[in-house]
C-alpha cells in the first residue's frame, strides 16, 4: 500500500517521494562545491557522473550524481540531472576512465 501523501506530479509523470534520495540530496551543495578538485566519468549519454561516498543513515554508500554541461557563448552552465544511491540504479553502471572535472569542463567548453 502506498501512502498517497508521498505521491506527487512531476511535470509529465506521477512520482513517489523517496526519503533516502531526499536525505542524500541535502549533501549536494557540498558535493558540487568540491567538484573542481574531483574526478567524474563520461556516461556515454552526453553527460557526466560524479560517484561520491555519502552517508545514508550512518552507512556509507556510493552516490551517483548525473551532471549535464552546456555552453552558451563564453558561459558554461551545469545542471544536476539526477542523483541516486547505487542500490537504486536500475543497471549496474559501466563507466570508463575517470577524468578530472576541470578537464571535462574545458573539453565541453572547447567542444571536444
N, C-alpha and C positions, 0 to 999 in steps of 0.2 A: 504494500500500500504506500503510495506517495503522498507526502504532506503537501497539500496544494499551496501552502504558504511559501514553499520553496520553488514553485514553478513561476517562470516569467517569460515574457515575449521579447526576443532579441531580433528586431527588425523583421526577419523573414521566418523565423522558426521559434518553436516553443523550447525552452531550455530549463534545466533543473539546476538550481543553485548548488554549488559544491563547496562545502565548508573547507575542505583541505586545500583546494586551489585558492580560495579566498585568503586563507591564512598565509599561504606561501606568497601570494601576491603582495602582501604587506612589505616584503623584503625587496620588491622590485626597484624602488628608488635607489637603494644602496648598491644593488647589483648593476644598475645602469651607470651609476656614478663611477663605479670601479672598472667599467668596460675598457677604457684606454689602456689599462695595464693587463688585460686578459686576452685569452685566445678564444676564437669562435671556429665554427665549422660551416662550410657550404653544405646545404642540404640537398642540392641537386634540383631544387624547385624555385630558383631565383630568390632565395632568402638565406639568412644565416641562422645559426642556433648557437646559443651560449649554454653549455651544460655546467651547472654550478652545483655545489653541495649546499643544501638548505636543510634547516631543522624543521621537521614536521612532528609536532607534539613531542619534541625532545629526541627524535630519531633522525639521523642523517639520511637524506635521500637525494638522488640525482634529480635536478630540476632543469627541464629543458625549456628555454626561453627563445621563442622564434621571433626573429627581427627582420624587418624589411627596410632597405635603404632606397632613397630616391633622390635624384639630383634635379634641381630646377635652377638653371643658370649656374651661379657660383655657390649656391646654397644646397646643403645636404639635409635631408630630413630622415629621421629614423622612426619607425613605428614598431611597437610591440604587437605582433600579430596574435600570439597566443603563448601560453605557458602551462606546462603540465609536469607533475612529478612522473618519474619514469614508469611507475606501476600503472599509470592511467593511459599511457601511449598505446594505441591500437597495434602498431607494428614496432618491432624492435628496430630502432634506427641504425643505419649503417652510414656513418659519416666518414669522410676522407680524412686527410691530414689536417690537424689544427693550424690555424693561421692567426697571427696577432690581429686584434680588432682594428688597430690603426692602419695596418697594411690592407686589410679588407676594405676599410673606408676609403683609402687612397685609390684602390683598384676600382671601386664603384665610381668614384669621382672622375677618374680618368677613362671610364668606360670599358675597363678590362674585365 
